[in-house]
């Protein structure tokens, strides 16, 4: 998968190939089709959140399609369109 990585406070977002994660129990893997930038992401980029650990992949508000599900889940099924606010 392609991730946009912030390596340091105030630095540029750098594209990086990473392996697709496998979902654990109760988790899903989503193929992200759109990702929003919210104020929290800007705090991370500006270094205003001391608990942030770099490198970090900002962007936690996404829309996409479920690709895989972990054990214990019966929904959503792979192929379902989902939104994560």
C-alpha positions, 0 to 999 in steps of 0.5 A, a space after each residue: 500500500 502507498 502511505 504518505 508519511 510525516 517523518 518530522 514536525 513541519 516536514 513534507 509528506 513523503 510517499 512510502 510503499 508499505 506491506 498491506 496489514 492483516 486485520 486482527 480479531 474484530 478489525 477490518 482492512 479498508 482500501 482507502 479511496 479518499 482521506 480527509 485532513 482535519 485539524 488534528 492532522 494539522 496539529 500533528 504536522 505542526 508539532 502541537 500534539 506532544 504524544 505524536 510519535 514520528 514517523 506518522 501517517 496522518 489522516 484518520 477520516 477515510 472512505 473506502 471499501 472493505 478488503 479483508 476482515 479479522 476473526 469474529 466479524 460478520 459485518 461489514 463484508 468484503 466489498 462493502 463501502 464504509 466511512 470512518 469519521 
